[in-house]
Amino acid sequence: MARRRSALEQEVLHISLSPGEDGYVVAQCPDIPGCVSQGKTREEALANIHDAISASLQVMFEDAFHELKKRSRQSPAIPSSYKVKVSQPRFKLFPA
């Protein structure tokens, strides 16, 4: 039986690619404010934006976790740290 995919695994983040200065390719993820990267080639730009998305999601998760921890100080059962792994993202390209 096939495993059911979680809501997070089904999320599609949009990536836009556009020409940048000095011949670089600029990659942006408009779904995550400020998530921008670049590369010398399309493939490098996509790899770099993948890293930027992973780092942005990690920071967002940590911020949300710390806020939750502040709100529930009476609950010692909350773990002190988590790791978020984003694997095999599906990129949907559209013109910038």
MILOGU-842356 format. One line per 3 residues: number of its first residue (from 1); their letters; for each residue x, y, z of C-alpha. Coordinates in nm, 2 decimals. Layout:
BEGIN
NUM> a> X:Y:Z ~ ...
END
This chain:
BEGIN
1> mar> 0.00:0.00:0.00 ~ 0.13:0.34:-0.09 ~ 0.22:0.58:0.19
4> rrs> 0.00:0.88:0.21 ~ 0.19:1.21:0.16 ~ 0.17:1.47:0.44
7> ale> 0.04:1.82:0.37 ~ 0.40:1.95:0.39 ~ 0.52:1.70:0.13
10> qev> 0.25:1.81:-0.10 ~ 0.33:2.18:-0.08 ~ 0.47:2.33:-0.40
13> lhi> 0.69:2.63:-0.37 ~ 0.71:2.85:-0.68 ~ 1.06:2.95:-0.80
16> sls> 1.12:3.23:-1.05 ~ 1.44:3.26:-1.25 ~ 1.56:3.58:-1.42
19> pge> 1.88:3.71:-1.57 ~ 2.09:3.90:-1.32 ~ 2.40:4.12:-1.33
22> dgy> 2.72:3.98:-1.48 ~ 2.54:3.69:-1.65 ~ 2.43:3.53:-1.33
25> vva> 2.08:3.36:-1.30 ~ 1.88:3.50:-1.01 ~ 1.64:3.26:-0.84
28> qcp> 1.36:3.38:-0.61 ~ 1.09:3.20:-0.41 ~ 0.81:3.45:-0.38
31> dip> 0.63:3.22:-0.13 ~ 0.90:3.30:0.12 ~ 0.97:3.67:0.16
34> gcv> 1.33:3.76:0.11 ~ 1.43:3.41:-0.02 ~ 1.66:3.50:-0.31
37> sqg> 1.98:3.33:-0.45 ~ 2.18:3.32:-0.77 ~ 2.41:3.10:-0.96
40> ktr> 2.63:3.10:-1.27 ~ 2.40:2.85:-1.44 ~ 2.03:2.76:-1.41
43> eea> 2.12:2.44:-1.23 ~ 2.35:2.62:-0.98 ~ 2.08:2.88:-0.92
46> lan> 1.82:2.61:-0.85 ~ 2.06:2.43:-0.61 ~ 2.14:2.75:-0.43
49> ihd> 1.77:2.85:-0.39 ~ 1.70:2.50:-0.26 ~ 1.96:2.57:0.02
52> ais> 1.81:2.91:0.08 ~ 1.46:2.76:0.11 ~ 1.58:2.50:0.35
55> asl> 1.75:2.76:0.57 ~ 1.45:2.99:0.56 ~ 1.21:2.71:0.66
58> qvm> 1.45:2.61:0.94 ~ 1.46:2.97:1.07 ~ 1.07:3.00:1.04
61> fed> 1.03:2.67:1.23 ~ 1.27:2.77:1.50 ~ 1.10:3.11:1.55
64> afh> 0.76:2.94:1.57 ~ 0.90:2.68:1.81 ~ 1.05:2.95:2.04
67> elk> 0.72:3.14:2.04 ~ 0.53:2.82:2.13 ~ 0.78:2.75:2.41
70> krs> 0.74:3.10:2.55 ~ 0.36:3.05:2.56 ~ 0.37:2.72:2.73
73> rqs> 0.63:2.75:3.00 ~ 0.43:2.52:3.22 ~ 0.48:2.22:2.99
76> pai> 0.83:2.07:3.03 ~ 0.75:1.80:2.78 ~ 0.84:2.02:2.48
79> pss> 1.17:1.92:2.33 ~ 1.45:2.18:2.33 ~ 1.53:2.15:1.96
82> ykv> 1.42:2.01:1.63 ~ 1.58:1.97:1.29 ~ 1.38:2.02:0.97
85> kvs> 1.49:1.84:0.66 ~ 1.35:1.94:0.32 ~ 1.42:1.66:0.07
88> qpr> 1.36:1.64:-0.30 ~ 1.16:1.96:-0.34 ~ 0.95:1.99:-0.66
91> fkl> 1.03:2.32:-0.84 ~ 0.76:2.48:-1.05 ~ 0.92:2.74:-1.28
94> fpa> 0.73:3.04:-1.41 ~ 0.84:3.35:-1.59 ~ 0.95:3.64:-1.36
END
